[in-house]
Structure formats: structure tokens, C-alpha cells
Amino acid sequence: MSLAVDIHRLLKGGLIEWERMDFFKSFHSSSILHSICAFANDINNVGGGYIVIGIEVDDHRRPILPPKGLSPGEVKIFKDQVYEICHFLKPHYCPVINVVDYKDKKILLLWVPTGASRPYRAPRGLVNTGERFFYIRKSFHSKKATVNEELDLLAASNQSIFSLMLT
């Protein structure tokens, strides 16, 4: 599925708020998984967010352009890794993945809309995947939700606590 988004406007900040974007120079499994989980949970009901892999950021979390980009081999490996790490989410969720050419560089663009089965939980790391936590987006960061934020997430997702026991 191709995204109907203007990558030039997206990267210049003219399409959505910076808080709804997360940038990675390379692939960081746990951090990307937590961002996917947080955007899919969409605690503020703003429509999820975007994850861009292959672009560095400055001190203000703005993209440094032109992008570093990804090699064709990295694109394939990173796409496969996104599918792999998404299996750690409960319930299962996977973003829309696109390879985009920007300024003669390939970048990986993940669109993470609000999940239909939210709230989602992810493990803290990919080594010990038994215990899972709710992750949410606060400002420019994906973070583990506090107890009060978990309650807000449940209210935002309009689910009862009993449905969580089944996942």
C-alpha cells in the first residue's frame, strides 16, 4: 500500500506536528517497536504518527537534510525487521511500510495510524519478551505509560479492563 503523503512537506514540518514523527538514522529494534506501539495507541487521538528510518536529527529533533539514507540491502533488512518486531506487540499490529526516494537517497517511511484494536503492549526489550507494557507518545518521546496514563489510554481506546485480560 502506497502512502498518499508528500514526503517533502512531511520532512520540512509542513504536513503534521513534529511530535507525531520519530526519526532514526539506522534500525534500533526496541526504540522503533516502542514508537510503533505508542503511535498505534494514540493516547491523544491525533491519528497516530510517522517513523522515518535513514535520517538523522538535530538537537531539536528536526531532520538533518539531505538524509543519510539507506543502502538497498539495509532497506530490505529493515523492512523485514519491522515485520519481525511487530510480532512482539499484543494484540498484533503492523504499520504501513514504504520505501521512499528523497534527494536521491532511500529512506524507510512507516505510517502508524491509530490501531483498531488498541491499546497495544510491547516488551521493554527484545531479549526478555514475557512482560509487556503500554507505550504512549509524550512530546517527542515514546515512553512506558504510568498507571494514570494507562487509565487515560483505556478511556481513549474505549475498552474495558476485561478485554485486556484476553490479550
NORWOQUI-V731917 format. One record per residue. N is the residue number from 1. SS is DSSP state (2 for helix, 1 for strand, 0 for the rest). BURIAL is I if it has 24 or more other ideal C-beta (glycine too) atoms within 12 Angstrom, else O. Layout:
BEGIN
{{N,SS,BURIAL} {N,SS,BURIAL}}
END
This chain:
BEGIN
{{1,0,O} {2,0,O} {3,0,O} {4,0,O} {5,0,I} {6,0,O} {7,2,I} {8,2,O} {9,2,O} {10,2,I} {11,2,I} {12,2,O} {13,0,O} {14,0,O} {15,0,O} {16,0,I} {17,0,O} {18,2,I} {19,2,I} {20,2,I} {21,1,I} {22,1,I} {23,1,I} {24,1,I} {25,0,I} {26,0,I} {27,0,I} {28,0,O} {29,2,I} {30,2,I} {31,2,I} {32,2,I} {33,2,I} {34,2,I} {35,2,I} {36,2,I} {37,2,I} {38,2,I} {39,2,I} {40,2,I} {41,2,I} {42,0,I} {43,0,I} {44,0,I} {45,0,O} {46,0,O} {47,0,O} {48,0,I} {49,1,I} {50,1,I} {51,1,I} {52,1,I} {53,1,I} {54,0,I} {55,0,I} {56,0,O} {57,1,O} {58,0,O} {59,0,O} {60,0,O} {61,0,O} {62,0,O} {63,1,I} {64,0,O} {65,0,I} {66,0,O} {67,0,I} {68,0,I} {69,0,I} {70,1,I} {71,0,O} {72,2,O} {73,2,O} {74,2,I} {75,2,I} {76,2,O} {77,2,O} {78,2,I} {79,2,I} {80,2,O} {81,2,I} {82,2,I} {83,2,I} {84,2,O} {85,2,I} {86,2,I} {87,0,O} {88,0,I} {89,0,I} {90,1,I} {91,0,I} {92,0,O} {93,0,I} {94,0,I} {95,0,I} {96,1,I} {97,1,I} {98,1,I} {99,1,I} {100,1,I} {101,1,O} {102,1,I} {103,0,O} {104,0,O} {105,1,I} {106,1,I} {107,1,I} {108,1,I} {109,1,I} {110,1,I} {111,1,I} {112,1,I} {113,0,I} {114,0,I} {115,0,I} {116,0,O} {117,0,O} {118,0,I} {119,0,I} {120,0,I} {121,1,I} {122,1,I} {123,1,I} {124,0,O} {125,0,O} {126,0,O} {127,0,O} {128,0,O} {129,0,O} {130,0,O} {131,0,O} {132,1,I} {133,1,I} {134,1,I} {135,1,I} {136,1,I} {137,1,I} {138,1,O} {139,0,O} {140,0,O} {141,1,O} {142,1,I} {143,1,O} {144,1,I} {145,0,I} {146,0,O} {147,2,O} {148,2,O} {149,2,I} {150,2,I} {151,2,O} {152,2,O} {153,2,I} {154,2,I} {155,2,O} {156,2,I} {157,2,I} {158,0,O} {159,0,I} {160,0,O} {161,2,O} {162,2,O} {163,2,O} {164,2,O} {165,2,O} {166,0,O} {167,0,O}}
END
